Amino acid sequence: MRTIGLIGGMSWESSAEYYRLINQQVRDRLGPLRSAQLLMYSVDFGPVEQAQHAGRWDVAARILVDAAQRLQDGGAECVVLCTNTMHKVAEQIQAAITVPFLHIADPAAQAAQQATTLSVGLLGTAFTMEQDFLKNRLAQHGLNVLIPDAQERQALHRIIYEELCVGIISEASRRVYQQVIESLQARGAQAVILGCTEIGLLLKPEHSPLPLLDTTELHARAAVEFALGSGTPAAQ
């Protein structure tokens, strides 16, 4: 079994989901007493969040590059960044390490392709929805990516940072997300990518009129495939 390196803490609510999902999948594959061989470097989200909203992505990149190098030095054989938004600095992280970096967009795009759902809605932080770092990666796989309108993006962003990142699950907020999904469906979306690792804490398949592609679950699965030798990461 290869050793997985996780960069977590953004937020730790979703990082805990990564740990649970990876270990559950290894147990399902290998037997009831089996678990993943992994390392996690959990950063303090406060300085990262401040850098995000200040537009200081260079500061955030330095924090995550340091985390990735520490994981590699500790024996990690791949690096998994447990957040969508910070994939904005994915290239800097991969350039600083020699082990594979498993990009979060690739398993989501592959799942969409397998389901022949090539027009997808993208939900996430305002950074993820409005900037190109994730949308372009998805488009490279042949996907047509739709994003919510400006007012909807603001509402989703607020819920992520003020509620989901601190463990608050609200039925009212769930309804906001459902309304956004219904709007995306009316515009032609065939499925929805949960492009923030906390959204899966709020939305389950039964809550959505469209299939949900949860990046947390799919990224965790890709890490397990790599760890067990049955998955090869795409080049960064």
Beta strands, then each sheet from edge to edge (+ up, - down):
strand 1: 4-8
strand 2: 38-42
strand 3: 78-81
strand 4: 119-123
strand 5: 144-146
strand 6: 191-194
strand 7: 212-214
sheet 1: 2+ 1+ 3+
sheet 2: 5+ 4+ 6+ 7+
end
